[in-house]
């Protein structure tokens, strides 16, 4: 005799709501107190649930943070902008699109990127491994920008593809946005314009 597991849509909605409340509470607490300054008990209290519910719904603190990290790591803006870059036939336009795309990604997830990962970087190996993988992916995408500039014969004389990637990382990597917007309080508009001008000046033929 077979048994069929009963599925309750209402129960599923309640579980999803609980999970969302936990993640939202953790997000706000991490921003307010720093990742290391928050406990599972505090997250549970803010979400209005018991601590064991946090573990069963989302997991421990690293698991919660890894879940919160998924939106910036999987932002569709990245793929969209790379498609536009690979269709662009103007080196200046390629850099402009790259500055625009990296700005959109950072601005959309600024609270996580600057408020949590930079100001109070987590030390857990699992989280660090994901952050390192994200940085590597970022560099690989800038490598595709460098490849496009090479294909368009847009680089200044003497610059190699690797030289171009180094300059792109310096001008358009995450630390550039963190320094200008986070530490120096530039607007995103000002930072985008300066970053694009800097990369064009250093990379492209006159």
Secondary structure in CASP SS format (residue, H / E / C, confidence):
PFRMAT SS
TARGET T0000
AUTHOR 0000-0000-0000
METHOD secondary structure of the structure
MODEL  1
X C 1.00
X C 1.00
X C 1.00
X C 1.00
X C 1.00
X C 1.00
X C 1.00
X C 1.00
X H 1.00
X H 1.00
X H 1.00
X H 1.00
X H 1.00
X H 1.00
X H 1.00
X H 1.00
X H 1.00
X H 1.00
X H 1.00
X H 1.00
X H 1.00
X H 1.00
X H 1.00
X H 1.00
X H 1.00
X H 1.00
X H 1.00
X H 1.00
X H 1.00
X H 1.00
X H 1.00
X H 1.00
X H 1.00
X C 1.00
X H 1.00
X H 1.00
X H 1.00
X C 1.00
X C 1.00
X H 1.00
X H 1.00
X H 1.00
X H 1.00
X H 1.00
X H 1.00
X H 1.00
X H 1.00
X C 1.00
X C 1.00
X C 1.00
X H 1.00
X H 1.00
X H 1.00
X H 1.00
X H 1.00
X H 1.00
X H 1.00
X C 1.00
X C 1.00
X C 1.00
X H 1.00
X H 1.00
X H 1.00
X H 1.00
X H 1.00
X H 1.00
X H 1.00
X H 1.00
X H 1.00
X H 1.00
X H 1.00
X H 1.00
X H 1.00
X C 1.00
X C 1.00
X C 1.00
X H 1.00
X H 1.00
X H 1.00
X H 1.00
X H 1.00
X H 1.00
X H 1.00
X H 1.00
X H 1.00
X H 1.00
X H 1.00
X C 1.00
X C 1.00
X C 1.00
X H 1.00
X H 1.00
X H 1.00
X H 1.00
X H 1.00
X H 1.00
X H 1.00
X H 1.00
X H 1.00
X H 1.00
X H 1.00
X H 1.00
X H 1.00
X H 1.00
X H 1.00
X H 1.00
X H 1.00
X H 1.00
X C 1.00
X H 1.00
X H 1.00
X H 1.00
X H 1.00
X H 1.00
X H 1.00
X H 1.00
X H 1.00
X H 1.00
X C 1.00
X C 1.00
X C 1.00
X C 1.00
X C 1.00
X C 1.00
X H 1.00
X H 1.00
X H 1.00
X H 1.00
X H 1.00
X H 1.00
X H 1.00
X H 1.00
X H 1.00
X H 1.00
X H 1.00
X H 1.00
X H 1.00
X H 1.00
X H 1.00
X H 1.00
X H 1.00
X H 1.00
X H 1.00
X H 1.00
X H 1.00
X H 1.00
X H 1.00
X H 1.00
X H 1.00
X H 1.00
X H 1.00
X C 1.00
X C 1.00
X C 1.00
X E 1.00
X C 1.00
X C 1.00
X C 1.00
X C 1.00
X C 1.00
X H 1.00
X H 1.00
X H 1.00
X H 1.00
X H 1.00
X H 1.00
X H 1.00
X H 1.00
X H 1.00
X H 1.00
X H 1.00
X H 1.00
X C 1.00
X H 1.00
X H 1.00
X H 1.00
X H 1.00
X H 1.00
X H 1.00
X H 1.00
X H 1.00
X H 1.00
X H 1.00
X C 1.00
X C 1.00
X C 1.00
X C 1.00
X H 1.00
X H 1.00
X H 1.00
X H 1.00
X H 1.00
X H 1.00
X H 1.00
X H 1.00
X H 1.00
X H 1.00
X H 1.00
X H 1.00
X H 1.00
X H 1.00
X H 1.00
X H 1.00
X E 1.00
X C 1.00
X C 1.00
END
